[in-house]
Amino acid sequence: MNKRTKAKWLKALRSGNYKQTGNELHTPDGYCCLGVLASCMGVKPSRAAGSPDTSRGGVLSKKYEKVFGITYKQQSRFARLNDSGRYNFLKIADKIERTKLEG
């Protein structure tokens, strides 16, 4: 993940503009941390998830994994933190900030 993308994602997670939810990139109730990544990069989370045939269960499709520069393993880690209910977006942003993201 390039520095600019990471900075935008961190800013969005810390902005307070996104309500947190789990298990999907985006629902009417809010976003998971990966849905915030898609949204802040100008991609509708529903599009970033892929089609029902290519959906990988609450993480970005392979196409957007490459576009944003984040591996499946990294996505899975952040999705688990998000969905656990113990980590809000601020805590997740802190974890992301300390992680070298490669994709």
Backbone as a chain_set.jsonl record, in Angstrom:
{"seq": "MNKRTKAKWLKALRSGNYKQTGNELHTPDGYCCLGVLASCMGVKPSRAAGSPDTSRGGVLSKKYEKVFGITYKQQSRFARLNDSGRYNFLKIADKIERTKLEG", "coords": {"N": [[0.853, -1.171, 0.0], [0.578, 2.142, -0.884], [1.944, 5.172, 0.569], [0.235, 7.38, 0.444], [-2.348, 6.293, 0.043], [-2.597, 4.808, 2.412], [-2.471, 6.9, 4.297], [-4.834, 8.317, 3.661], [-6.733, 6.389, 4.32], [-6.281, 6.028, 7.084], [-6.907, 8.612, 7.991], [-9.63, 8.735, 7.308], [-10.685, 6.656, 8.913], [-10.266, 7.755, 11.413], [-11.804, 9.999, 11.366], [-14.433, 10.134, 12.313], [-16.587, 10.177, 10.686], [-17.677, 7.843, 9.787], [-19.812, 5.24, 10.642], [-19.371, 2.348, 12.559], [-19.669, -1.058, 11.677], [-20.041, -4.623, 11.341], [-18.862, -7.651, 9.667], [-19.553, -7.285, 6.968], [-18.563, -5.279, 4.144], [-20.068, -2.953, 3.898], [-23.136, -1.888, 5.208], [-26.583, -0.862, 5.59], [-26.387, 0.106, 8.147], [-23.745, 0.85, 8.625], [-20.137, 0.732, 8.237], [-17.438, -1.606, 7.751], [-13.955, -1.662, 8.63], [-12.574, -2.146, 6.236], [-14.45, -1.482, 4.343], [-14.5, 1.235, 4.763], [-11.98, 1.871, 3.753], [-12.368, 1.338, 0.984], [-14.434, 3.199, 0.447], [-13.239, 5.715, 1.093], [-11.407, 5.838, -0.894], [-12.864, 6.307, -3.073], [-14.444, 4.271, -4.126], [-17.351, 2.368, -4.323], [-18.266, 0.414, -1.587], [-19.795, -1.919, -2.071], [-19.156, -2.536, -4.682], [-16.414, -2.974, -4.447], [-16.377, -5.313, -3.062], [-16.861, -7.234, -4.896], [-18.62, -9.476, -7.138], [-21.471, -11.583, -6.286], [-20.513, -14.093, -6.968], [-17.764, -13.837, -6.766], [-17.239, -12.865, -4.287], [-15.512, -12.686, -1.178], [-16.255, -13.017, 1.411], [-16.618, -10.602, 3.309], [-14.239, -9.244, 2.849], [-12.091, -7.373, 0.623], [-12.41, -7.728, -2.955], [-10.259, -9.657, -5.137], [-9.362, -7.991, -7.172], [-9.575, -5.353, -6.088], [-8.021, -5.668, -3.875], [-5.504, -5.696, -5.017], [-5.524, -3.16, -6.25], [-5.632, -1.407, -4.038], [-3.468, -2.259, -2.599], [-3.161, -4.214, -0.485], [-2.837, -7.206, 1.259], [-4.611, -10.374, 1.237], [-4.317, -11.732, 3.648], [-3.645, -9.612, 5.402], [-5.989, -8.094, 5.21], [-7.814, -9.91, 6.304], [-6.926, -10.031, 8.931], [-7.422, -7.377, 9.856], [-10.181, -7.284, 9.457], [-11.051, -9.225, 11.278], [-10.352, -7.959, 13.693], [-12.04, -5.744, 13.516], [-14.571, -6.999, 13.466], [-14.686, -8.227, 15.9], [-15.683, -6.634, 17.872], [-14.284, -5.485, 19.883], [-12.503, -3.632, 19.058], [-12.523, -0.362, 18.102], [-12.775, 2.021, 15.368], [-10.699, 3.842, 15.819], [-8.779, 2.414, 17.338], [-8.238, 0.391, 15.502], [-7.149, 1.896, 13.44], [-4.773, 2.69, 14.688], [-3.465, 0.206, 14.812], [-3.195, -0.338, 12.07], [-1.567, 1.766, 11.316], [0.851, 1.028, 12.446], [1.562, -1.118, 10.929], [3.287, -2.524, 8.217], [2.067, -2.329, 5.14], [1.623, -4.402, 2.464], [0.968, -5.22, -0.87]], "CA": [[0.0, 0.0, 0.0], [1.415, 3.34, -0.903], [1.785, 6.048, 1.737], [-0.923, 8.259, 0.253], [-3.544, 5.481, 0.29], [-2.623, 4.506, 3.843], [-2.793, 8.141, 5.007], [-6.261, 8.595, 3.446], [-7.497, 5.398, 5.078], [-6.159, 6.371, 8.499], [-7.669, 9.848, 8.22], [-11.052, 8.393, 7.243], [-11.039, 5.881, 10.109], [-10.21, 8.636, 12.59], [-12.611, 11.199, 11.119], [-15.748, 10.127, 12.966], [-17.616, 10.27, 9.647], [-18.153, 6.508, 9.437], [-20.324, 4.418, 11.73], [-18.773, 1.023, 12.45], [-20.465, -2.275, 11.715], [-19.172, -5.767, 11.072], [-19.183, -8.805, 8.828], [-19.692, -6.892, 5.566], [-17.88, -4.008, 3.895], [-21.002, -1.85, 4.134], [-24.555, -2.194, 5.368], [-27.282, 0.391, 5.893], [-26.022, 0.546, 9.501], [-22.389, 1.37, 8.715], [-19.015, 0.2, 7.466], [-16.308, -2.22, 8.438], [-12.762, -0.873, 8.329], [-12.227, -2.312, 4.822], [-15.434, -0.681, 3.608], [-14.021, 2.614, 4.874], [-10.886, 1.973, 2.782], [-12.954, 1.466, -0.353], [-15.174, 4.45, 0.361], [-12.367, 6.899, 1.08], [-10.67, 5.82, -2.16], [-13.814, 6.616, -4.139], [-15.048, 3.053, -4.664], [-18.467, 1.903, -3.509], [-17.902, -0.854, -0.954], [-20.466, -3.059, -2.717], [-18.374, -2.833, -5.886], [-15.111, -3.473, -4.017], [-16.544, -6.678, -2.556], [-16.985, -8.145, -6.018], [-19.95, -10.029, -7.387], [-21.741, -12.711, -5.38], [-19.674, -15.232, -7.364], [-16.36, -13.613, -6.425], [-17.132, -12.333, -2.928], [-14.658, -13.497, -0.312], [-16.728, -12.964, 2.787], [-16.288, -9.463, 4.151], [-12.979, -8.603, 2.482], [-12.074, -6.838, -0.733], [-12.175, -8.676, -4.043], [-8.847, -9.723, -5.55], [-9.067, -6.797, -7.978], [-9.357, -4.188, -5.229], [-6.872, -6.0, -3.039], [-4.333, -5.226, -5.772], [-5.649, -1.711, -6.457], [-5.32, -0.701, -2.791], [-2.172, -2.708, -2.085], [-3.299, -4.877, 0.814], [-2.971, -8.64, 1.033], [-5.758, -11.061, 1.827], [-3.969, -12.015, 5.048], [-3.773, -8.36, 6.145], [-7.413, -7.771, 5.271], [-8.455, -10.828, 7.243], [-6.539, -9.606, 10.287], [-8.156, -6.169, 10.226], [-11.608, -7.624, 9.513], [-11.274, -9.907, 12.561], [-10.333, -6.926, 14.74], [-13.259, -4.959, 13.344], [-15.761, -7.786, 13.767], [-14.632, -8.731, 17.277], [-16.411, -5.735, 18.753], [-13.378, -4.935, 20.903], [-11.673, -2.601, 18.445], [-13.217, 0.661, 17.333], [-11.964, 2.489, 14.244], [-9.478, 4.508, 16.299], [-7.814, 1.368, 17.689], [-7.854, -0.28, 14.253], [-6.239, 2.826, 12.748], [-3.474, 2.587, 15.354], [-2.854, -1.058, 14.359], [-2.845, -0.166, 10.663], [-0.458, 2.698, 11.261], [2.074, 0.317, 12.835], [1.741, -2.274, 10.048], [3.749, -2.291, 6.851], [1.084, -2.967, 4.258], [2.147, -4.774, 1.144], [-0.04, -5.899, -1.655]], "C": [[0.896, 1.229, 0.0], [1.046, 4.273, 0.266], [0.538, 6.919, 1.642], [-2.234, 7.516, 0.555], [-3.682, 5.197, 1.783], [-3.018, 5.739, 4.647], [-4.279, 8.494, 4.861], [-7.128, 7.66, 4.282], [-7.462, 5.724, 6.569], [-6.981, 7.616, 8.841], [-9.167, 9.557, 8.241], [-11.498, 7.619, 8.488], [-11.105, 6.76, 11.354], [-11.156, 9.83, 12.501], [-13.908, 11.269, 11.928], [-16.894, 10.198, 11.975], [-18.224, 8.929, 9.267], [-18.611, 5.788, 10.693], [-19.813, 2.994, 11.504], [-19.808, -0.082, 12.56], [-19.545, -3.429, 11.349], [-19.728, -6.739, 10.06], [-19.411, -8.505, 7.35], [-18.986, -5.558, 5.385], [-18.774, -2.823, 4.209], [-22.407, -2.406, 4.258], [-25.267, -0.865, 5.565], [-26.906, 0.96, 7.265], [-24.617, 1.116, 9.606], [-21.394, 0.62, 7.854], [-18.109, -0.629, 8.352], [-15.077, -1.413, 8.012], [-12.34, -0.993, 6.868], [-13.21, -1.58, 3.913], [-15.065, 0.789, 3.643], [-12.876, 2.833, 3.873], [-11.441, 2.172, 1.381], [-13.62, 2.826, -0.521], [-14.261, 5.667, 0.255], [-11.513, 6.965, -0.184], [-11.605, 5.993, -3.357], [-14.464, 5.413, -4.8], [-16.189, 2.633, -3.746], [-18.085, 0.559, -2.898], [-18.564, -2.067, -1.609], [-19.726, -3.471, -3.989], [-17.029, -3.464, -5.505], [-15.188, -4.906, -3.493], [-16.587, -7.69, -3.682], [-18.419, -8.62, -6.176], [-20.222, -11.152, -6.389], [-20.879, -13.943, -5.698], [-18.227, -15.081, -6.916], [-16.161, -13.068, -5.019], [-16.321, -13.278, -2.054], [-15.011, -13.289, 1.157], [-16.219, -11.813, 3.622], [-14.927, -8.837, 3.918], [-13.074, -8.136, 1.039], [-11.87, -7.944, -1.77], [-10.697, -8.652, -4.421], [-8.449, -8.487, -6.353], [-8.729, -5.611, -7.076], [-8.268, -4.429, -4.193], [-5.602, -5.471, -3.718], [-4.355, -3.714, -5.952], [-5.207, -0.945, -5.205], [-4.007, -1.134, -2.165], [-2.224, -3.302, -0.691], [-3.55, -6.36, 0.557], [-4.236, -9.195, 1.685], [-5.511, -11.326, 3.317], [-4.12, -10.759, 5.91], [-5.236, -7.964, 6.29], [-8.121, -8.623, 6.317], [-8.153, -10.428, 8.687], [-7.347, -8.391, 10.726], [-9.66, -6.424, 10.318], [-11.933, -8.335, 10.832], [-11.279, -8.915, 13.719], [-11.636, -6.139, 14.713], [-14.474, -5.731, 13.856], [-15.794, -8.3, 15.203], [-15.464, -7.888, 18.237], [-15.545, -5.093, 19.825], [-12.538, -3.785, 20.368], [-12.546, -1.618, 17.673], [-12.277, 1.135, 16.215], [-10.673, 3.171, 14.693], [-8.398, 3.487, 16.647], [-7.334, 0.621, 16.445], [-6.886, 0.599, 13.48], [-4.843, 2.774, 13.371], [-2.738, 1.323, 14.919], [-2.378, -0.929, 12.905], [-1.607, 0.702, 10.534], [0.884, 2.01, 11.565], [2.39, -0.873, 11.932], [2.268, -1.837, 8.687], [2.821, -3.058, 5.923], [1.694, -3.186, 2.885], [1.053, -5.486, 0.391], [0.352, -5.99, -3.085]], "O": [[1.841, 1.334, 0.781], [-0.027, 4.159, 0.858], [-0.133, 7.165, 2.644], [-3.113, 8.044, 1.235], [-4.768, 5.333, 2.346], [-3.815, 5.638, 5.58], [-4.911, 8.922, 5.827], [-8.123, 8.078, 4.875], [-8.495, 5.699, 7.239], [-7.666, 7.655, 9.864], [-9.89, 10.072, 9.094], [-12.56, 7.893, 9.047], [-11.92, 6.52, 12.245], [-11.29, 10.587, 13.462], [-14.416, 12.359, 12.192], [-18.055, 10.271, 12.378], [-19.187, 8.882, 8.502], [-17.888, 5.733, 11.688], [-19.827, 2.498, 10.377], [-20.697, -0.051, 13.411], [-18.366, -3.206, 11.073], [-20.888, -6.665, 9.654], [-19.455, -9.44, 6.55], [-18.824, -4.796, 6.338], [-18.308, -1.806, 4.723], [-22.811, -3.288, 3.499], [-24.607, 0.166, 5.695], [-27.085, 2.151, 7.516], [-24.312, 1.802, 10.582], [-21.756, -0.036, 6.877], [-18.017, -0.392, 9.557], [-15.169, -0.57, 7.119], [-11.799, -0.039, 6.31], [-12.838, -1.114, 2.836], [-15.288, 1.513, 2.673], [-12.818, 3.874, 3.22], [-11.02, 3.086, 0.671], [-13.394, 3.519, -1.513], [-14.484, 6.547, -0.577], [-10.959, 8.015, -0.51], [-11.192, 5.845, -4.507], [-14.978, 5.518, -5.914], [-16.013, 2.553, -2.53], [-17.631, -0.339, -3.607], [-17.952, -3.132, -1.693], [-19.687, -4.655, -4.323], [-16.566, -4.387, -6.174], [-14.189, -5.624, -3.482], [-16.372, -8.88, -3.454], [-19.312, -8.209, -5.435], [-19.302, -11.622, -5.718], [-20.559, -14.732, -4.809], [-17.534, -16.077, -6.708], [-15.026, -12.833, -4.604], [-16.423, -14.5, -2.168], [-14.149, -13.379, 2.031], [-15.454, -12.03, 4.562], [-14.496, -7.988, 4.699], [-14.022, -8.466, 0.326], [-11.239, -8.963, -1.492], [-9.974, -7.724, -4.058], [-7.328, -7.994, -6.226], [-7.715, -4.942, -7.278], [-7.662, -3.48, -3.695], [-4.741, -4.876, -3.07], [-3.322, -3.058, -5.82], [-4.491, 0.051, -5.306], [-3.484, -0.446, -1.289], [-1.432, -2.941, 0.178], [-4.385, -6.718, -0.273], [-4.84, -8.569, 2.557], [-6.411, -11.156, 4.14], [-4.658, -10.825, 7.015], [-5.671, -7.547, 7.363], [-8.921, -8.125, 7.11], [-9.027, -10.485, 9.552], [-7.893, -8.368, 11.829], [-10.337, -5.842, 11.166], [-12.975, -8.075, 11.435], [-12.109, -9.014, 14.623], [-12.255, -5.898, 15.75], [-15.302, -5.189, 14.588], [-16.837, -8.761, 15.668], [-15.896, -8.368, 19.285], [-16.018, -4.252, 20.589], [-11.929, -3.046, 21.142], [-13.221, -1.991, 16.714], [-11.129, 0.7, 16.133], [-9.658, 3.08, 14.003], [-7.233, 3.67, 16.292], [-6.16, 0.261, 16.347], [-5.907, 0.102, 12.923], [-3.843, 2.809, 12.654], [-1.53, 1.355, 14.684], [-1.278, -1.366, 12.566], [-0.71, 0.412, 9.742], [1.918, 2.373, 11.005], [3.385, -1.564, 12.15], [1.754, -0.895, 8.083], [2.799, -4.289, 5.928], [2.206, -2.266, 2.249], [0.298, -6.27, 0.966], [-0.393, -6.54, -3.896]]}, "num_chains": 1, "name": "protein.A"}
